[in-house]
């Protein structure tokens, strides 16, 4: 039996808070991601969710993505999704999530796309 795991790394790139996920985002790991995203948004208006090393995302992961987007909006923040694999891009497109998020290929581009608004 395979055990799914997820590592979450939180860092800062200039004004951009970065929450990087490595592994599998499923119902078991989703609450941890939500907690880290919530803390990052409480301290920073600009957030990049780096999915470059995400292997798998279940429907619980999609729910976390939507909750994170809503949380960013409520905090008058902005959020970008970075490093989508082709599989994740197709999944997010199929459920209409690409319309919600700023999508960037890397953190540098995310920082350019997310700007402080007066």
Secondary structure, 3 states (H helix, E strand, C coil): CCCCCEEEEEEEECCEEEEEEEEEECCCCHHHHHHHHHHHHHHCCEEEEEEEEEEEECHHHHHHHHHHHHHHHHCCCEEEEECCCHHHHHHHHHCCHHHCCEEECCHHHHHHHCCCCC
